[in-house]
Amino acid sequence: MTVAKLSVAALGAGVTSAASSSGVFFRESFDEGWRDRWVDSEWKKEEGTDGKWETSAGSWFSDEAADTGLKTGEDARFFGISTSFEPFSNREKDLVIQYQMKHEQNIECGGGYIKVGPKPDDLTTFGDPTPYYVMFGPDQCGSTNRIHVILNYKGKNHLRKNDISFSPSDKRSHLLTLVISPDNTYKVMVDLEEKASGSLKEDFDFLPPKQILDPEAKKPSDWVDDPKMDDPEDSKPDDWDAPERIIDETAVMPEDWDEEEDGEWEPPTIANPAYKGEWKPKRIDNPAYKGPWEHPKIDNPDWYDDDEIYAFDDFAFAGFDLWQVKGGTIFDNIVITDSLDEATKIAKETWTPLHEAEQKFYEEEQAEKERKRAEEAARQAEEDAKREQEEDDEMDAFLDEDDDEEM
């Protein structure tokens, strides 16, 4: 199936305009004119650690032209690139950010996330310090494999409290979708299936807590929080205090010991079999135990609510600001819209044919790996059997030779 490449320019002003009541605000599939729309970051240029971007469909694709995307082209580099579009607000409507990403490499450590926010004054300066509203996508390093969801609120970036686990290094393109709704809920989808969802107010620390620990409260001095106590009726036995070590009565002074030269001989000590260790009284239930003391809480005088956490007024840029130990990640089919149905429709036109083709290639690769493993196992078994037979033949020859000598 051949899928036409689409970009912002190809969509028409009516679709990309923020005035559209429902539609696509930004779309990019990196067709032949993508270089005219995207600007390389120079943030790391002076350090010489800026990575080069290229385009590729990768080794697995459905239609090479349709599946060509933006690729990180070097190892151990910072990659920065961004583009701008007509400003729009997501007030009173859903915000849907969707893109596809493929790690063809073993990335080892690096990001695959997108940033969206207000347009910088100069796109060439785009980098880690650049303000953004939303950062969304995978981040992998060592044992950490997660999808970032970071939202800006009152000038501060807030990370979702709990990680969303995701490890996409399987050479297949994955579709990542974030939906933020006016009721301050959100949803994260991977490959058109829900991965996580929840409340912005509960899953992020945007708002102060409704209650705080009472700063005036202190645990009473007579509060007993030890459930056990020493038994006052218990006493140490009279024969308990045996020393840990005793003199070895069987030891004798060596015959060559010279007290004038070696000093006075002292017999060595040995572990005392009667030693019982430090005596401790038995523990019994404490009748004065009151349980763990809980610090009382009071209403937070600084608490406030905000029903517009979800809303941003001037989305106008999208970009990738990444560090990767191993380059080779391919990004494609970025969509920013106010309709999950529209985003899903686009995904089924673009990502689904690629996904089906990649799945077929993946299964063929796994089958080939299994065939080679089976061949290697058979070869090893044949070698082992041959070696065992040779050893048996050598033993038979040795026994025959021994029998001839006895005769």
Summary of the structure (lengths in Angstrom):
residues: 407
radius of gyration: 35.9
end to end distance: 83.5
largest distance: 109.5
contacts: 1113
relative contact order: 0.20
helix: 22%
strand: 31%
